[in-house]
Amino acid sequence: MVFVHTFAAMNNWIKIEDENILHVWVNDETNEEVEVSPDFYENNGEPCDDCGNVLRYSHTLIKNLDTTTQKH
């Protein structure tokens, strides 16, 4: 019997829907930041600049879904 270990099975992880996430990539030559949603990768692969150079991954943004902290 083979046990397959997944991160999801470790109760420390929660599912976040793709529409609530943006990945930020940086062009090191121009310092321009590019934000892409997870579905971008399905159609395009990694983000590239106009010359075809892959941008550097910087960080992930998660939409604040806590409506009690949002200003109206």
Secondary structure by P-SEA (a helix, b strand, c coil): cbbbbbccccccbbbbccccbbbbbbcccccbbbbbcccccccccccccccbbbbbbccccccccccccccc
